[in-house]
Amino acid sequence: MNKAERFQYLLQRYVAGDITSAEHEELFEYLSAHEFDEQLGENILQDLASQQEYGQTDLPPHISQEIIHNIFAAEKNTQTILPVTKKVMPLWKWVAAASAILMVVSSYWFYTHKYSMHDRNFASIIPGTDLIQKNNTDTQQVILLNDGSKVFLRPKSTLHYPVSFNTTTREVYLQGEAFFEVAKNPKKPFLVFYNNIVTRVLGTSFTVNTNTETGNVEVSVRTGRVQVYENDRLLQSASSPKGVIVTPNQRAVYKHTNRAFEVTLVEAPQPIAANEQEPLNSNNLQPWAFIYEQEKLKNIFSQLEKAYGIEIVVENTNLYNCVFTGDISVSDLFTKLKIICLTTNASFEVNGTKILIKGKGCN
């Protein structure tokens, strides 16, 4: 390829964040020679124009304004460094001539496309010595940590973790979504960091799902208990960090905009073992199989509460007098309740972390 094509290639690599150190040095040799200033300026203008023409949401208005503000600021700073050869010079010429301005614009393109503002703030607290595992595949990847914990990293997600944990805590940093099976160690808490949120556990299994666009975080617990609270490393607040305790089949959703937690049930509750540490299997099944013959709802609801760790509340105690006959062993929890309610002229709804049963009941 000729020099112009080579410059275009290097520029594309730089904006995409894939440039090597040798290529980076080569690119800035081209820039310092000013041979391709006009080509650079046209690239910048064409990119900004295409953003507006096609209404791309990758570059929101406030970011566009910030880019323009920084370009003007960089132009003023550049005038004190670079000699002025013309009295009047178009703005894009200054962008082309000054590598400092190129870095401003390129950085904004790169971070706008690859990382949200929340991720850029979060990146500042990630230890530089951590290992980085990026899942760019369409299937989840399993990462075995040195303490025996397992991380099932979902596609398009990234985990930062150390080669070995220190003597007091086990800390990892997540961008995206992952399911964790944490090796039990009461003396060394396991902490998952994402932006404003920290998930603290001693030994359990749970899922953390982070939204890089909104900054919201969702923590769903499979077994055990976790504590979810705000990360005071990033928050400039005099108040104590807010927090909630999440138990099996519950999820905590943190809303970044108002710094509030909402705790509710997961979409598909799963049976849990009596000790809440292991999922139900053939070795630790509960002593019932959800097959009933003229069984009172009071007993059925009690069994479901123990099996799923979820409180079931009745609006009318006469519902306890109703009886149910049927096999609901192969159904999920909400399907079980639908079948029961259909046969007893009742209904149910999820209210926070509880299930409310409504109906007139039976005499």
N, C-alpha and C positions, 0 to 999 in steps of 0.2 A: 504494500500500500504506500501511497505517496505521503508527504508530510502533512498535508491538510487532512487526509483520511486518518492518519495516525493521531493527530491532535483531536479530531472528533471522537475517535475511539477512546482515548485517554479521558476526555471530558465526560463521556457517558459512564465510564468506569468510576470516575470520581463522584459523580452525582449519585450513582447507585450504591456507593459505599463499598465497592468491591476492589478498589485499586490497591496494588501492592506498593510497598515502600519505594521500590525502584521505579515503578510507573509514576508514582507521585512526584518523585524528583524530576523525572523526564517532563511531566506536564508543566511544572513550574519553570523549567528552563524555556519552554515554549512561551509561557506567559511573560517571563522577564524580557524576552526578545521582542514582544509586542507584534510579532509577525501575523498573528491570527486574532488580533483584537476585534476586528469587524465580524469575523465568523463567530467569536464568542458572544458578542453583543446580540447578534441575530438569533443565536440559540436561546439566550435568556428571554428575549422579547417574544419569540415564537412559543416558548413553553408557557409563559405567563398568559399569552393570548389564547392558547388552546385550553387552559384551565377555565377561562371565562366563557369561551365559545361552547364548550361541551358541558358546562355546569358541573364540573367534577366537585365532589364533596370532600376530596382529599385536602383541598386548600380553602378552609373556611374564611369568611371575610375578615375576621379579626387577625388571622395569621397573615393574610395578604397585606393588611395595613401595617402590620409589624415589620414585614419584609421591606416595604417602601420606606418606613421610618428608619430602619437600620441602613438601607442603602444611602439615604441622604446623610445620615450620621457618618457612615464610612467615607462618603465622598469628601466631607469636610475634613475628616482626619487625614485622608490621603493627600490633600493639597499641601499639607505641611511636610510630607515625606517625599512625594514625587515632584519633579520639576514640571511646571506648567508650560507647554509648548504652544498653546493656542489660548487666545483670550476667551473664546466661546467654544465650549465642548459639550456635545449632547450627553445626557445622563448615562446612556448605555456605554458611551466611550469610557467614562470613568469606571464603570463596572468592569469593562474589558481590560482596562489598563492596570487596575489594582488587584493584586491577588487577595488582599484583605477583604475586599468587597465580594470577590468570588467565593471566598470561604463563608461569608455571611449568607449569601444566597443559596449556595450548595448545601450548607448545613440545614437551612430551613427546608429545602426540598427533601433532603434525606430524612430528617426527623419527622416531617409532616407525613411522608409516605410510610415510613417504617415504625415510628414510635409516636404515641400521643404525648401531650404535655405531662400527663400523669406518669408515663413511663420515664420521661426525661428526669423528673424530680426523683423518682424511685431509684433510677440508675446511680444517683449520687451517693447512695448509702450501701451499694453492693460492694463487698470487699473485692479488691483487685486481684487477690490471690486465689479466688474461687475458680473451680472448674466450671465450664459452661457446656451444657448439653442442649442443643437445639433440635427439635423434632420437625424436620421439613418434609416428612413423609405423610402418607394418608392413613397410617395406622399408629397405634400407641407404641411407645418404647418403654422398656423396663430398665430402670436404673437401680442398681444395688449399692446402697451406701455402706460405709465402712463399719457402721454399728449394727448392720443386719437389716435395717429398714429398707423397704422397697418403694419406689416411686414409679407409677404408671403414667408416663408423660403423654398427654394427648397431642394430636397433630397441631402444628402451628404454635407450639408452646416452647418455652425456654426455662431451664432450671439452672440456677447457680448454686454450687455446693462445694464444700472443702474436700480435700483429699482425706483428711481425718478431722474429727470434731475435737474442740478444746475440752478442758476438764470440767467446765461448768454447764455449758449448754450445747445443743445441737441446732445450728441455724442454717436454713436454706432460703433461697430467694426465687420466687416463681413469677413468671409472666405467662399468662394463659391458663391452662387447666391441667390438673393432675390428680390422680387418686393415690393416697398415701397409706401404706401399711407400716406403722411405726413400731419398731422393736421397743418393748417395755423397759424403761429405766427411770424409776422415780427420782433418782439423784441427778439426772441430767435431762431437763425438759427439752422437748423438740419444738422448735419455733419455725413457722413458715411465714415469711415476710412478703407482702405485696403492697407497695404504696402506703396508704394510711392505715393498713390493717396488719395485725399480727395474730396468727392462730397458734395457740400454745397447747401442747398435749404431753402426756407422759407415756402413753402406749395405747394406740387405737388405730382405727381405719376411717378415713374421711376423704372427701373430695373438696378441692379448692378450685373455684372457677373465677377468673379475673377478667374484667371487661376493660380493655385498654382505651376504648373510646370515651366511656363515661367515668371510669375510675371506680365503678361499683365492684363489690366482691361478694361471692356467694360461697358459704362453707356448709357442706352437707355431711352429716355424721352417719357412718355405717355401724360402728361399734364403739363402745367406750364413751368418753366425754371430752369435749374440747372447750377451751376458753378463747373467745375472739374479742379483741380489743383494739383500740386505736394505737397507732405507732407514734409515740411522742418524739421519735427521732426526726420526724418530718413536720409535725404539727407545732406551730408556734402558739401555744395556748397555756394559760395559767391554770386551767381546770384539769382535774385528773382525767386520764383517758377513760372513755366510756368502754363498757364491755358487756358481754352476755355469755352464758353457759349454754352449750348446745349438746343435746343427748341423742341417742340413736333414733333414726328416722325423722330428725329435725334438721332444718337448715336455717342459717342466719344470713340475711341479705343486708349488706352495708351500702347505704345510699351516700355517695360522695358529696352530693350537692348540699344536703342538710346534716351530714355527719350523724346519721341515725341508723340504728339496727332494727330490722324486722325479723322476728323469729316465727317460723311456721313449719308445717310438715313438708317432707319431701314429696315429690310427685308420685313416687311408687314405693311406699313403705315395704320393708322386708322383715320377715320374722327374725328375731334375735334370740340368742341363747340366754339361759338363766343368768350367767355371769356377765353378759353384755360385752364379752371380749372376743367371742368367735361367732361367725355366722352359723345358723342352724345347719346341721348335716346329719347323716344317718347315725352318728355316734352320740349326738346330744339333742335328739328331738324331744320336744315337750310331750307330756303324757296324754295328748289328745290329737285327733286327726281331723277335726272340724267336720265330723259326720254326726248328725243329730237326729234324734227320734223324740218328737214331742218335748223338746228341751226349752225351758223358760229363757227368755231373752236376758234376764239378769245374769244367768250362768254363762251364756254365750258371750255377752259383752265382757264379763270378767276374764274369760279365757283369751279373748282377743286382746284385751289390755295387757295381759302378761306376755302374750306371744310377740306383740309388736312394740311394747313399751310406750303405748299411747293411751292417754286418758280418754274414756268415752263417757260423756255426760248425757243424761236423758232430760228432756224438757218436762216430761210428765212421768211420774213414777209408775203410773198405770201401765206404761210400756213394759215394765219388768214382768207383768203378768202374762204377756203374750207368749205363745210357744211357737217353735219353728221345727220343721222336719226337712232334712235335706243334706246333701253332700256338697260342701263348698271347699273341699280340701285343695283343689287344684286352682282356685281363683286367687287373685291378688286381694289385698285388704279392702280396697274400695269396691271391687266387684262383689266380695262377700257381703258387704253392708248393703249394696244395692239389692241383692237377692233377698236378704232378710227383710229389708224395708218394703219391698214390693209385696211380699206375702203377709205382711202385718199392717199394711196401710200406713206406713210411716215414711219418713225421709231423713236425710242426714246432710250436714254441711261441716266443712272444716272451719274451725274458729281458732285462729292462732295455732297453738300446738295441741289443741283438743279437737275431738269430734263430737258434735252435738246431734243427738237423735231427736227428731220432732214427730209428734203424732198424738192421737187421743189415747192410745193404749187399749188395754183389754180389762174387763171386770173380773 
